[in-house]
Amino acid sequence: DVKTAIAEASALGQKWSKALDQALDVKFSARPPFRHTGDSIHFEGAALGATPTFRVSGSALATLSPKVEETIAAEKNRAAIEDLFRKKFRSEPSSDTLLMLEDVATILRAKRPRP
């Protein structure tokens, strides 16, 4: 499968890993996050010469910014969310990349003060 092939190519060394980073890079547009359908918020981006769907679930956004409207929460956390999209797409390229509650736990851990 694709995920295994990417992991094997990444393990071949720095040059292969860098080539994959460049090939699987996601470029996000300046368009603000928006609701298209359902409870997920969409981000407009391009990768591999196409425009895959990048979505973050409403429950994930509610965890990131409780009591804040979802599109505002997405914009407020945009840099961290786009970084997660890039990491997830790099390891699992898909025409529909969805960040779920488990994915945004990474952002929450990064926000916590370290003892």
MOPAC internal coordinates of N, CA, C and O (Angstrom, degrees):
PM7 1SCF
backbone

  N    0.0000 0     0.00 0     0.00 0    0    0    0
  C    1.4442 1     0.00 0     0.00 0    1    0    0
  C    1.5333 1   110.62 1     0.00 0    2    1    0
  O    1.2310 1   120.81 1   -11.48 1    3    2    1
  N    1.3158 1   116.05 1   168.52 1    3    2    1
  C    1.4664 1   121.23 1  -174.83 1    5    3    2
  C    1.5257 1   111.76 1   -63.28 1    6    5    3
  O    1.2310 1   120.44 1   137.34 1    7    6    5
  N    1.3120 1   116.76 1   -42.66 1    7    6    5
  C    1.4670 1   120.78 1  -178.63 1    9    7    6
  C    1.5316 1   110.93 1   -59.27 1   10    9    7
  O    1.2310 1   120.16 1   136.51 1   11   10    9
  N    1.3094 1   117.31 1   -43.49 1   11   10    9
  C    1.4615 1   122.00 1   178.91 1   13   11   10
  C    1.5256 1   110.90 1   -66.48 1   14   13   11
  O    1.2310 1   120.24 1   137.66 1   15   14   13
  N    1.3251 1   117.15 1   -42.34 1   15   14   13
  C    1.4658 1   121.09 1   179.18 1   17   15   14
  C    1.5289 1   111.05 1   -62.29 1   18   17   15
  O    1.2310 1   120.15 1   139.22 1   19   18   17
  N    1.3193 1   117.31 1   -40.78 1   19   18   17
  C    1.4690 1   121.01 1   178.33 1   21   19   18
  C    1.5284 1   110.24 1   -64.82 1   22   21   19
  O    1.2310 1   120.20 1   136.30 1   23   22   21
  N    1.3137 1   117.22 1   -43.70 1   23   22   21
  C    1.4677 1   120.92 1   178.93 1   25   23   22
  C    1.5245 1   110.79 1   -62.30 1   26   25   23
  O    1.2310 1   120.17 1   137.75 1   27   26   25
  N    1.3303 1   117.28 1   -42.25 1   27   26   25
  C    1.4656 1   120.68 1   179.49 1   29   27   26
  C    1.5272 1   111.13 1   -66.09 1   30   29   27
  O    1.2310 1   120.13 1   138.07 1   31   30   29
  N    1.3190 1   117.35 1   -41.93 1   31   30   29
  C    1.4685 1   120.66 1   178.64 1   33   31   30
  C    1.5229 1   110.78 1   -65.90 1   34   33   31
  O    1.2310 1   119.99 1   140.31 1   35   34   33
  N    1.3127 1   117.62 1   -39.69 1   35   34   33
  C    1.4678 1   121.57 1   178.40 1   37   35   34
  C    1.5251 1   110.95 1   -61.99 1   38   37   35
  O    1.2310 1   121.05 1   145.04 1   39   38   37
  N    1.3247 1   115.60 1   -34.96 1   39   38   37
  C    1.4618 1   120.84 1  -178.53 1   41   39   38
  C    1.5309 1   112.61 1   -73.53 1   42   41   39
  O    1.2310 1   120.02 1   168.95 1   43   42   41
  N    1.3401 1   117.57 1   -11.05 1   43   42   41
  C    1.4643 1   121.06 1  -178.52 1   45   43   42
  C    1.5272 1   113.35 1   -75.27 1   46   45   43
  O    1.2310 1   120.54 1   172.23 1   47   46   45
  N    1.3040 1   116.57 1    -7.77 1   47   46   45
  C    1.4540 1   118.73 1   176.97 1   49   47   46
  C    1.5137 1   112.77 1   131.37 1   50   49   47
  O    1.2310 1   122.09 1    -4.02 1   51   50   49
  N    1.3268 1   113.60 1   175.98 1   51   50   49
  C    1.4536 1   121.81 1  -174.24 1   53   51   50
  C    1.5339 1   112.73 1   -62.05 1   54   53   51
  O    1.2310 1   119.93 1   139.78 1   55   54   53
  N    1.3321 1   117.75 1   -40.22 1   55   54   53
  C    1.4672 1   119.68 1  -178.87 1   57   55   54
  C    1.5282 1   111.41 1   -63.53 1   58   57   55
  O    1.2310 1   120.57 1   136.45 1   59   58   57
  N    1.3242 1   116.52 1   -43.55 1   59   58   57
  C    1.4655 1   120.18 1   178.84 1   61   59   58
  C    1.5289 1   110.17 1   -65.15 1   62   61   59
  O    1.2310 1   121.03 1   136.33 1   63   62   61
  N    1.3155 1   115.63 1   -43.67 1   63   62   61
  C    1.4551 1   119.84 1  -179.33 1   65   63   62
  C    1.5287 1   111.20 1   -62.16 1   66   65   63
  O    1.2310 1   120.65 1   137.97 1   67   66   65
  N    1.3292 1   116.36 1   -42.03 1   67   66   65
  C    1.4677 1   120.68 1   179.15 1   69   67   66
  C    1.5340 1   110.39 1   -65.60 1   70   69   67
  O    1.2310 1   120.30 1   139.40 1   71   70   69
  N    1.3293 1   117.03 1   -40.60 1   71   70   69
  C    1.4610 1   120.65 1   178.15 1   73   71   70
  C    1.5332 1   110.87 1   -62.05 1   74   73   71
  O    1.2310 1   120.65 1   139.23 1   75   74   73
  N    1.3269 1   116.37 1   -40.77 1   75   74   73
  C    1.4628 1   119.88 1   177.25 1   77   75   74
  C    1.5223 1   110.97 1   -66.31 1   78   77   75
  O    1.2310 1   120.38 1   139.44 1   79   78   77
  N    1.3310 1   116.87 1   -40.56 1   79   78   77
  C    1.4716 1   120.34 1   177.34 1   81   79   78
  C    1.5289 1   110.28 1   -56.30 1   82   81   79
  O    1.2310 1   120.79 1   135.28 1   83   82   81
  N    1.3196 1   116.10 1   -44.72 1   83   82   81
  C    1.4703 1   120.20 1  -178.72 1   85   83   82
  C    1.5306 1   111.36 1   -69.71 1   86   85   83
  O    1.2310 1   120.47 1   137.34 1   87   86   85
  N    1.3177 1   116.71 1   -42.66 1   87   86   85
  C    1.4624 1   120.44 1  -177.75 1   89   87   86
  C    1.5273 1   112.14 1   -67.84 1   90   89   87
  O    1.2310 1   120.54 1   145.40 1   91   90   89
  N    1.3237 1   116.57 1   -34.60 1   91   90   89
  C    1.4637 1   120.74 1  -175.22 1   93   91   90
  C    1.5273 1   112.58 1  -103.02 1   94   93   91
  O    1.2310 1   120.51 1  -161.24 1   95   94   93
  N    1.3244 1   116.63 1    18.76 1   95   94   93
  C    1.4598 1   120.54 1   179.30 1   97   95   94
  C    1.5248 1   110.54 1   -69.74 1   98   97   95
  O    1.2310 1   121.02 1   -39.25 1   99   98   97
  N    1.3135 1   115.65 1   140.75 1   99   98   97
  C    1.4627 1   122.03 1   177.88 1  101   99   98
  C    1.5197 1   108.17 1  -108.27 1  102  101   99
  O    1.2310 1   120.85 1   -49.44 1  103  102  101
  N    1.3127 1   115.99 1   130.56 1  103  102  101
  C    1.4690 1   122.44 1   176.42 1  105  103  102
  C    1.5234 1   107.16 1  -109.23 1  106  105  103
  O    1.2310 1   120.50 1   -58.99 1  107  106  105
  N    1.3239 1   116.65 1   121.01 1  107  106  105
  C    1.4561 1   120.90 1   179.27 1  109  107  106
  C    1.5223 1   110.06 1   -96.45 1  110  109  107
  O    1.2310 1   120.95 1   -36.63 1  111  110  109
  N    1.3263 1   115.78 1   143.37 1  111  110  109
  C    1.4612 1   120.71 1   178.53 1  113  111  110
  C    1.5295 1   108.76 1   -80.71 1  114  113  111
  O    1.2310 1   121.12 1    -8.68 1  115  114  113
  N    1.3138 1   115.47 1   171.32 1  115  114  113
  C    1.4637 1   121.33 1   178.46 1  117  115  114
  C    1.5313 1   111.83 1   -78.76 1  118  117  115
  O    1.2310 1   120.35 1   171.89 1  119  118  117
  N    1.3266 1   116.94 1    -8.11 1  119  118  117
  C    1.4664 1   119.83 1  -179.23 1  121  119  118
  C    1.5255 1   110.16 1   -58.32 1  122  121  119
  O    1.2310 1   120.17 1   -47.81 1  123  122  121
  N    1.3221 1   117.28 1   132.19 1  123  122  121
  C    1.4713 1   119.33 1   178.43 1  125  123  122
  C    1.5295 1   111.13 1   -62.70 1  126  125  123
  O    1.2310 1   120.06 1   -25.54 1  127  126  125
  N    1.3265 1   117.49 1   154.46 1  127  126  125
  C    1.4618 1   120.50 1   175.35 1  129  127  126
  C    1.5337 1   109.46 1   -56.17 1  130  129  127
  O    1.2310 1   120.36 1   -33.84 1  131  130  129
  N    1.3365 1   116.91 1   146.16 1  131  130  129
  C    1.4563 1   120.41 1  -175.01 1  133  131  130
  C    1.5150 1   111.35 1  -144.72 1  134  133  131
  O    1.2310 1   121.29 1   -22.87 1  135  134  133
  N    1.3259 1   115.14 1   157.13 1  135  134  133
  C    1.4649 1   120.93 1   174.97 1  137  135  134
  C    1.5238 1   107.61 1   -91.83 1  138  137  135
  O    1.2310 1   120.65 1   -53.01 1  139  138  137
  N    1.3205 1   116.36 1   126.99 1  139  138  137
  C    1.4649 1   121.05 1   177.41 1  141  139  138
  C    1.5255 1   109.04 1  -103.92 1  142  141  139
  O    1.2310 1   121.01 1   118.37 1  143  142  141
  N    1.3010 1   115.67 1   -61.63 1  143  142  141
  C    1.4618 1   121.47 1   176.10 1  145  143  142
  C    1.5188 1   108.47 1  -145.68 1  146  145  143
  O    1.2310 1   120.33 1   -21.04 1  147  146  145
  N    1.3039 1   116.98 1   158.96 1  147  146  145
  C    1.4567 1   121.33 1   175.94 1  149  147  146
  C    1.5094 1   113.21 1    66.28 1  150  149  147
  O    1.2310 1   121.22 1    22.29 1  151  150  149
  N    1.3317 1   115.27 1  -157.71 1  151  150  149
  C    1.4619 1   118.68 1  -176.78 1  153  151  150
  C    1.5269 1   112.56 1   -98.87 1  154  153  151
  O    1.2310 1   119.89 1  -175.43 1  155  154  153
  N    1.3298 1   117.81 1     4.57 1  155  154  153
  C    1.4694 1   119.35 1  -179.68 1  157  155  154
  C    1.5207 1   110.88 1   -90.89 1  158  157  155
  O    1.2310 1   121.41 1   -25.46 1  159  158  157
  N    1.3294 1   114.91 1   154.54 1  159  158  157
  C    1.4575 1   122.56 1   177.17 1  161  159  158
  C    1.5213 1   107.64 1  -106.52 1  162  161  159
  O    1.2310 1   120.89 1   -46.39 1  163  162  161
  N    1.3160 1   115.91 1   133.61 1  163  162  161
  C    1.4638 1   122.46 1  -175.09 1  165  163  162
  C    1.5284 1   111.51 1   -99.16 1  166  165  163
  O    1.2310 1   121.63 1   -32.59 1  167  166  165
  N    1.3249 1   114.48 1   147.41 1  167  166  165
  C    1.4609 1   123.21 1   172.77 1  169  167  166
  C    1.5192 1   106.36 1  -119.92 1  170  169  167
  O    1.2310 1   120.25 1   -42.21 1  171  170  169
  N    1.3063 1   117.13 1   137.79 1  171  170  169
  C    1.4601 1   120.72 1  -178.76 1  173  171  170
  C    1.5274 1   109.05 1   -91.63 1  174  173  171
  O    1.2310 1   120.81 1   -58.50 1  175  174  173
  N    1.3253 1   116.05 1   121.50 1  175  174  173
  C    1.4506 1   120.38 1  -179.55 1  177  175  174
  C    1.5144 1   111.52 1  -149.10 1  178  177  175
  O    1.2310 1   121.43 1    -9.77 1  179  178  177
  N    1.3221 1   114.87 1   170.23 1  179  178  177
  C    1.4582 1   121.15 1   178.93 1  181  179  178
  C    1.5183 1   109.42 1  -135.33 1  182  181  179
  O    1.2310 1   121.38 1   -35.29 1  183  182  181
  N    1.3333 1   114.97 1   144.71 1  183  182  181
  C    1.4625 1   121.29 1   178.13 1  185  183  182
  C    1.5242 1   108.28 1  -158.93 1  186  185  183
  O    1.2310 1   120.85 1   -34.61 1  187  186  185
  N    1.3075 1   115.97 1   145.39 1  187  186  185
  C    1.4646 1   121.93 1   178.04 1  189  187  186
  C    1.5326 1   111.84 1    56.05 1  190  189  187
  O    1.2310 1   120.36 1  -147.51 1  191  190  189
  N    1.3211 1   116.92 1    32.49 1  191  190  189
  C    1.4545 1   120.99 1   179.03 1  193  191  190
  C    1.5180 1   113.92 1    72.02 1  194  193  191
  O    1.2310 1   119.88 1  -165.39 1  195  194  193
  N    1.3140 1   117.83 1    14.61 1  195  194  193
  C    1.4624 1   122.58 1  -179.17 1  197  195  194
  C    1.5326 1   109.06 1  -131.07 1  198  197  195
  O    1.2310 1   120.78 1    -1.14 1  199  198  197
  N    1.3091 1   116.11 1   178.86 1  199  198  197
  C    1.4649 1   120.97 1   177.40 1  201  199  198
  C    1.5295 1   109.61 1  -122.24 1  202  201  199
  O    1.2310 1   120.92 1  -101.87 1  203  202  201
  N    1.3353 1   115.85 1    78.13 1  203  202  201
  C    1.4574 1   118.73 1   177.71 1  205  203  202
  C    1.5337 1   110.42 1   -63.99 1  206  205  203
  O    1.2310 1   120.85 1   -15.58 1  207  206  205
  N    1.3070 1   115.98 1   164.42 1  207  206  205
  C    1.4585 1   121.90 1   176.83 1  209  207  206
  C    1.5225 1   108.79 1   -88.12 1  210  209  207
  O    1.2310 1   120.90 1   -48.92 1  211  210  209
  N    1.3270 1   115.89 1   131.08 1  211  210  209
  C    1.4674 1   122.33 1   175.89 1  213  211  210
  C    1.5253 1   107.12 1  -120.06 1  214  213  211
  O    1.2310 1   120.84 1   -64.96 1  215  214  213
  N    1.3509 1   115.99 1   115.04 1  215  214  213
  C    1.4648 1   120.83 1  -176.18 1  217  215  214
  C    1.5165 1   110.68 1  -129.49 1  218  217  215
  O    1.2310 1   121.26 1   -30.48 1  219  218  217
  N    1.3262 1   115.19 1   149.52 1  219  218  217
  C    1.4610 1   121.15 1   172.21 1  221  219  218
  C    1.5286 1   106.40 1  -124.26 1  222  221  219
  O    1.2310 1   120.78 1   -45.35 1  223  222  221
  N    1.3259 1   116.11 1   134.65 1  223  222  221
  C    1.4665 1   120.29 1  -175.04 1  225  223  222
  C    1.5213 1   111.33 1   -70.09 1  226  225  223
  O    1.2310 1   121.43 1   -28.77 1  227  226  225
  N    1.3166 1   114.88 1   151.23 1  227  226  225
  C    1.4607 1   120.72 1   177.96 1  229  227  226
  C    1.5147 1   112.21 1   -61.13 1  230  229  227
  O    1.2310 1   119.89 1   141.55 1  231  230  229
  N    1.3352 1   117.82 1   -38.45 1  231  230  229
  C    1.4718 1   120.30 1   179.88 1  233  231  230
  C    1.5222 1   111.09 1   -66.49 1  234  233  231
  O    1.2310 1   120.66 1   145.19 1  235  234  233
  N    1.3327 1   116.35 1   -34.81 1  235  234  233
  C    1.4695 1   119.47 1   176.95 1  237  235  234
  C    1.5277 1   110.40 1   -66.28 1  238  237  235
  O    1.2310 1   120.46 1   137.41 1  239  238  237
  N    1.3262 1   116.72 1   -42.59 1  239  238  237
  C    1.4665 1   120.30 1   178.87 1  241  239  238
  C    1.5237 1   111.70 1   -66.14 1  242  241  239
  O    1.2310 1   120.38 1   142.61 1  243  242  241
  N    1.3305 1   116.88 1   -37.39 1  243  242  241
  C    1.4658 1   120.60 1   178.71 1  245  243  242
  C    1.5250 1   110.83 1   -63.17 1  246  245  243
  O    1.2310 1   120.37 1   148.47 1  247  246  245
  N    1.3138 1   116.90 1   -31.53 1  247  246  245
  C    1.4525 1   121.12 1   177.77 1  249  247  246
  C    1.5274 1   110.94 1   -73.52 1  250  249  247
  O    1.2310 1   120.77 1   142.05 1  251  250  249
  N    1.3281 1   116.13 1   -37.95 1  251  250  249
  C    1.4639 1   120.59 1   179.72 1  253  251  250
  C    1.5238 1   112.19 1   -67.72 1  254  253  251
  O    1.2310 1   120.78 1   135.80 1  255  254  253
  N    1.3193 1   116.11 1   -44.20 1  255  254  253
  C    1.4687 1   121.30 1  -176.69 1  257  255  254
  C    1.5217 1   109.23 1  -138.09 1  258  257  255
  O    1.2310 1   120.70 1   -97.48 1  259  258  257
  N    1.3400 1   116.26 1    82.52 1  259  258  257
  C    1.4665 1   118.98 1  -179.49 1  261  259  258
  C    1.5290 1   111.10 1   -59.66 1  262  261  259
  O    1.2310 1   120.89 1   -34.27 1  263  262  261
  N    1.3091 1   115.91 1   145.73 1  263  262  261
  C    1.4736 1   123.92 1   175.98 1  265  263  262
  C    1.5251 1   113.71 1    63.91 1  266  265  263
  O    1.2310 1   120.44 1  -159.82 1  267  266  265
  N    1.3298 1   116.76 1    20.18 1  267  266  265
  C    1.4641 1   121.20 1   177.00 1  269  267  266
  C    1.5191 1   107.48 1  -118.95 1  270  269  267
  O    1.2310 1   120.35 1   -44.26 1  271  270  269
  N    1.3289 1   116.94 1   135.74 1  271  270  269
  C    1.4628 1   121.16 1   178.88 1  273  271  270
  C    1.5325 1   108.81 1   -54.14 1  274  273  271
  O    1.2310 1   120.02 1   -37.71 1  275  274  273
  N    1.3236 1   117.57 1   142.29 1  275  274  273
  C    1.4588 1   122.35 1  -169.61 1  277  275  274
  C    1.5268 1   114.59 1   -60.24 1  278  277  275
  O    1.2310 1   119.47 1   137.94 1  279  278  277
  N    1.3188 1   118.62 1   -42.06 1  279  278  277
  C    1.4706 1   118.54 1   179.91 1  281  279  278
  C    1.5300 1   110.85 1   -66.71 1  282  281  279
  O    1.2310 1   120.38 1   146.42 1  283  282  281
  N    1.3238 1   116.88 1   -33.58 1  283  282  281
  C    1.4691 1   120.64 1   176.80 1  285  283  282
  C    1.5314 1   109.62 1   -69.33 1  286  285  283
  O    1.2310 1   120.58 1   137.62 1  287  286  285
  N    1.3326 1   116.49 1   -42.38 1  287  286  285
  C    1.4630 1   120.75 1   177.43 1  289  287  286
  C    1.5255 1   110.75 1   -60.94 1  290  289  287
  O    1.2310 1   120.57 1   139.97 1  291  290  289
  N    1.3373 1   116.51 1   -40.03 1  291  290  289
  C    1.4676 1   120.51 1   179.16 1  293  291  290
  C    1.5248 1   110.78 1   -65.14 1  294  293  291
  O    1.2310 1   120.22 1   136.80 1  295  294  293
  N    1.3221 1   117.18 1   -43.20 1  295  294  293
  C    1.4627 1   120.74 1   179.76 1  297  295  294
  C    1.5334 1   110.33 1   -66.61 1  298  297  295
  O    1.2310 1   120.39 1   138.72 1  299  298  297
  N    1.3176 1   116.86 1   -41.28 1  299  298  297
  C    1.4663 1   122.25 1  -179.54 1  301  299  298
  C    1.5355 1   111.65 1   -61.21 1  302  301  299
  O    1.2310 1   120.85 1   144.55 1  303  302  301
  N    1.3244 1   115.98 1   -35.45 1  303  302  301
  C    1.4735 1   122.03 1  -177.87 1  305  303  302
  C    1.5281 1   111.85 1  -107.24 1  306  305  303
  O    1.2310 1   120.28 1  -158.86 1  307  306  305
  N    1.3205 1   117.08 1    21.14 1  307  306  305
  C    1.4630 1   122.64 1  -171.38 1  309  307  306
  C    1.5306 1   113.93 1   -54.97 1  310  309  307
  O    1.2310 1   119.92 1   130.27 1  311  310  309
  N    1.3170 1   117.76 1   -49.73 1  311  310  309
  C    1.4683 1   120.13 1  -176.51 1  313  311  310
  C    1.5316 1   111.16 1   -59.91 1  314  313  311
  O    1.2310 1   120.52 1   135.21 1  315  314  313
  N    1.3172 1   116.62 1   -44.79 1  315  314  313
  C    1.4657 1   120.30 1  -179.37 1  317  315  314
  C    1.5291 1   111.02 1   -67.87 1  318  317  315
  O    1.2310 1   120.03 1   140.73 1  319  318  317
  N    1.3310 1   117.55 1   -39.27 1  319  318  317
  C    1.4713 1   121.24 1   179.34 1  321  319  318
  C    1.5271 1   110.33 1   -66.53 1  322  321  319
  O    1.2310 1   120.19 1   135.01 1  323  322  321
  N    1.3336 1   117.25 1   -44.99 1  323  322  321
  C    1.4677 1   119.71 1   178.77 1  325  323  322
  C    1.5264 1   110.97 1   -62.78 1  326  325  323
  O    1.2310 1   120.03 1   143.15 1  327  326  325
  N    1.3160 1   117.55 1   -36.85 1  327  326  325
  C    1.4637 1   120.80 1   176.79 1  329  327  326
  C    1.5316 1   110.33 1   -62.80 1  330  329  327
  O    1.2310 1   120.40 1   138.16 1  331  330  329
  N    1.3230 1   116.84 1   -41.84 1  331  330  329
  C    1.4713 1   119.78 1   177.45 1  333  331  330
  C    1.5271 1   111.54 1   -65.19 1  334  333  331
  O    1.2310 1   120.39 1   139.92 1  335  334  333
  N    1.3399 1   116.86 1   -40.08 1  335  334  333
  C    1.4664 1   119.61 1   175.79 1  337  335  334
  C    1.5259 1   110.36 1   -58.19 1  338  337  335
  O    1.2310 1   120.42 1   134.65 1  339  338  337
  N    1.3259 1   116.79 1   -45.35 1  339  338  337
  C    1.4748 1   120.50 1  -179.37 1  341  339  338
  C    1.5239 1   110.83 1   -60.65 1  342  341  339
  O    1.2310 1   120.34 1   134.91 1  343  342  341
  N    1.3311 1   116.96 1   -45.09 1  343  342  341
  C    1.4672 1   120.63 1  -179.84 1  345  343  342
  C    1.5246 1   111.50 1   -64.67 1  346  345  343
  O    1.2310 1   120.85 1   136.70 1  347  346  345
  N    1.3189 1   115.98 1   -43.30 1  347  346  345
  C    1.4711 1   119.08 1  -178.98 1  349  347  346
  C    1.5301 1   110.47 1   -68.16 1  350  349  347
  O    1.2310 1   120.20 1   137.62 1  351  350  349
  N    1.3323 1   117.23 1   -42.38 1  351  350  349
  C    1.4678 1   120.42 1   179.50 1  353  351  350
  C    1.5245 1   110.45 1   -66.25 1  354  353  351
  O    1.2310 1   119.75 1   144.68 1  355  354  353
  N    1.3163 1   118.07 1   -35.32 1  355  354  353
  C    1.4732 1   122.56 1   179.30 1  357  355  354
  C    1.5261 1   110.67 1   -61.97 1  358  357  355
  O    1.2310 1   120.35 1   141.74 1  359  358  357
  N    1.3214 1   116.95 1   -38.26 1  359  358  357
  C    1.4691 1   119.44 1  -178.65 1  361  359  358
  C    1.5280 1   112.97 1   -92.93 1  362  361  359
  O    1.2310 1   120.17 1   155.70 1  363  362  361
  N    1.3375 1   117.29 1   -24.30 1  363  362  361
  C    1.4605 1   121.53 1  -178.03 1  365  363  362
  C    1.5300 1   110.39 1  -141.10 1  366  365  363
  O    1.2310 1   119.40 1  -107.60 1  367  366  365
  N    1.3340 1   118.75 1    72.40 1  367  366  365
  C    1.4665 1   119.55 1  -179.94 1  369  367  366
  C    1.5331 1   110.53 1   -58.20 1  370  369  367
  O    1.2310 1   121.23 1   -42.99 1  371  370  369
  N    1.3282 1   115.26 1   137.01 1  371  370  369
  C    1.4569 1   119.74 1  -177.52 1  373  371  370
  C    1.5230 1   109.28 1  -154.52 1  374  373  371
  O    1.2310 1   120.83 1   -22.55 1  375  374  373
  N    1.3191 1   116.02 1   157.45 1  375  374  373
  C    1.4591 1   119.60 1   175.92 1  377  375  374
  C    1.5255 1   111.00 1   -77.73 1  378  377  375
  O    1.2310 1   120.51 1   169.20 1  379  378  377
  N    1.3421 1   116.63 1   -10.80 1  379  378  377
  C    1.4666 1   121.70 1   178.98 1  381  379  378
  C    1.5228 1   108.50 1  -143.92 1  382  381  379
  O    1.2310 1   120.61 1   -81.35 1  383  382  381
  N    1.3220 1   116.43 1    98.65 1  383  382  381
  C    1.4586 1   121.23 1  -179.53 1  385  383  382
  C    1.5286 1   108.47 1   -98.13 1  386  385  383
  O    1.2310 1   120.64 1   -59.87 1  387  386  385
  N    1.3138 1   116.38 1   120.13 1  387  386  385
  C    1.4586 1   122.55 1  -177.53 1  389  387  386
  C    1.5175 1   109.81 1  -117.76 1  390  389  387
  O    1.2310 1   120.91 1   -55.43 1  391  390  389
  N    1.3302 1   115.86 1   124.57 1  391  390  389
  C    1.4596 1   120.88 1   173.40 1  393  391  390
  C    1.5248 1   107.91 1   -90.58 1  394  393  391
  O    1.2310 1   121.35 1   -52.83 1  395  394  393
  N    1.3130 1   115.02 1   127.17 1  395  394  393
  C    1.4603 1   121.29 1  -179.05 1  397  395  394
  C    1.5291 1   108.84 1  -108.28 1  398  397  395
  O    1.2310 1   121.42 1     0.18 1  399  398  397
  N    1.2964 1   114.88 1  -179.82 1  399  398  397
  C    1.4550 1   122.02 1  -179.25 1  401  399  398
  C    1.5335 1   111.28 1   -54.03 1  402  401  399
  O    1.2310 1   120.51 1   138.04 1  403  402  401
  N    1.3335 1   116.62 1   -41.96 1  403  402  401
  C    1.4687 1   120.36 1  -178.89 1  405  403  402
  C    1.5321 1   111.10 1   -63.34 1  406  405  403
  O    1.2310 1   120.45 1   144.95 1  407  406  405
  N    1.3190 1   116.74 1   -35.05 1  407  406  405
  C    1.4656 1   120.76 1  -179.27 1  409  407  406
  C    1.5253 1   111.81 1   -68.29 1  410  409  407
  O    1.2310 1   120.30 1   139.40 1  411  410  409
  N    1.3275 1   117.03 1   -40.60 1  411  410  409
  C    1.4630 1   118.87 1  -176.73 1  413  411  410
  C    1.5204 1   112.61 1   -78.27 1  414  413  411
  O    1.2310 1   120.22 1   171.04 1  415  414  413
  N    1.3107 1   117.19 1    -8.96 1  415  414  413
  C    1.4668 1   119.43 1   173.84 1  417  415  414
  C    1.5245 1   109.43 1   -57.15 1  418  417  415
  O    1.2310 1   120.14 1   151.45 1  419  418  417
  N    1.3271 1   117.34 1   -28.55 1  419  418  417
  C    1.4692 1   122.67 1   176.81 1  421  419  418
  C    1.5228 1   110.37 1   -60.49 1  422  421  419
  O    1.2310 1   120.22 1   136.41 1  423  422  421
  N    1.3264 1   117.18 1   -43.59 1  423  422  421
  C    1.4678 1   121.20 1   179.41 1  425  423  422
  C    1.5184 1   109.83 1   -64.80 1  426  425  423
  O    1.2310 1   120.63 1   136.34 1  427  426  425
  N    1.3213 1   116.40 1   -43.66 1  427  426  425
  C    1.4615 1   120.19 1  -178.38 1  429  427  426
  C    1.5244 1   111.50 1   -62.80 1  430  429  427
  O    1.2310 1   120.49 1   139.29 1  431  430  429
  N    1.3212 1   116.68 1   -40.71 1  431  430  429
  C    1.4724 1   119.73 1   177.89 1  433  431  430
  C    1.5256 1   110.68 1   -63.55 1  434  433  431
  O    1.2310 1   120.11 1   141.42 1  435  434  433
  N    1.3211 1   117.40 1   -38.58 1  435  434  433
  C    1.4630 1   121.50 1  -179.15 1  437  435  434
  C    1.5277 1   111.62 1   -68.47 1  438  437  435
  O    1.2310 1   120.22 1   150.60 1  439  438  437
  N    1.3381 1   117.19 1   -29.40 1  439  438  437
  C    1.4611 1   121.16 1  -178.84 1  441  439  438
  C    1.5239 1   112.68 1   -78.27 1  442  441  439
  O    1.2310 1   120.33 1   156.45 1  443  442  441
  N    1.3347 1   116.97 1   -23.55 1  443  442  441
  C    1.4642 1   120.53 1  -177.48 1  445  443  442
  C    1.5150 1   110.98 1   -66.81 1  446  445  443
  O    1.2310 1   120.88 1   -43.34 1  447  446  445
  N    1.3331 1   115.92 1   136.66 1  447  446  445
  C    1.4747 1   117.91 1   176.08 1  449  447  446
  C    1.5201 1   110.03 1   -67.29 1  450  449  447
  O    1.2310 1   121.62 1   -38.15 1  451  450  449
  N    1.3011 1   114.51 1   141.85 1  451  450  449
  C    1.4727 1   119.60 1   179.74 1  453  451  450
  C    1.5164 1   109.36 1   -88.48 1  454  453  451
  O    1.2310 1   120.85 1   -40.83 1  455  454  453
  N    1.3579 1   115.99 1   139.17 1  455  454  453
  C    1.4835 1   119.65 1  -179.11 1  457  455  454
  C    1.5137 1   112.12 1   -67.40 1  458  457  455
  O    1.2310 1   120.10 1   180.00 1  459  458  457

